């Protein structure tokens, strides 16, 4: 799809062999934003997968609104989740040695 020009705006590691890239690209004179998972091939180069989304930049407002709503929903879910049990947070000390 790299007809005119591509610009990687940001990326982050998903795991040891994958990363997520945000790219702005122009194709046939129209601008698009692309968020896609890339995998590390055997030669050590990142290659795009089919897993991703490609939208016209005209939809940036709608995408931003959706991401903000998702962030708020995640925060609300995390705030409503029960706190872990106190003994689950810290490992128990070993028993004292017998003399």
ChimeraX attribute file (.defattr): number of C-alpha atoms within 10 A of each C-alpha:
attribute: neighborCount
match mode: 1-to-1
recipient: residues
	/A:1	9
	/A:2	9
	/A:3	10
	/A:4	12
	/A:5	12
	/A:6	17
	/A:7	11
	/A:8	13
	/A:9	11
	/A:10	11
	/A:11	15
	/A:12	11
	/A:13	12
	/A:14	13
	/A:15	9
	/A:16	8
	/A:17	12
	/A:18	18
	/A:19	18
	/A:20	19
	/A:21	20
	/A:22	19
	/A:23	17
	/A:24	21
	/A:25	23
	/A:26	17
	/A:27	14
	/A:28	10
	/A:29	10
	/A:30	11
	/A:31	16
	/A:32	18
	/A:33	22
	/A:34	19
	/A:35	18
	/A:36	19
	/A:37	22
	/A:38	22
	/A:39	19
	/A:40	14
	/A:41	11
	/A:42	7
	/A:43	6
	/A:44	9
	/A:45	9
	/A:46	15
	/A:47	12
	/A:48	15
	/A:49	11
	/A:50	8
	/A:51	10
	/A:52	14
	/A:53	11
	/A:54	14
	/A:55	14
	/A:56	14
	/A:57	16
	/A:58	12
	/A:59	11
	/A:60	13
	/A:61	9
	/A:62	11
	/A:63	13
	/A:64	11
	/A:65	11
	/A:66	12
	/A:67	11
	/A:68	12
	/A:69	12
	/A:70	12
	/A:71	12
	/A:72	12
	/A:73	12
	/A:74	12
	/A:75	12
	/A:76	11
	/A:77	11
	/A:78	11
	/A:79	10
	/A:80	9
	/A:81	9
	/A:82	8
	/A:83	9
	/A:84	8
	/A:85	8
	/A:86	8
	/A:87	8
	/A:88	8
	/A:89	9
	/A:90	8
	/A:91	8
	/A:92	8
	/A:93	6
	/A:94	6
	/A:95	6
	/A:96	6
	/A:97	5
	/A:98	4
	/A:99	3
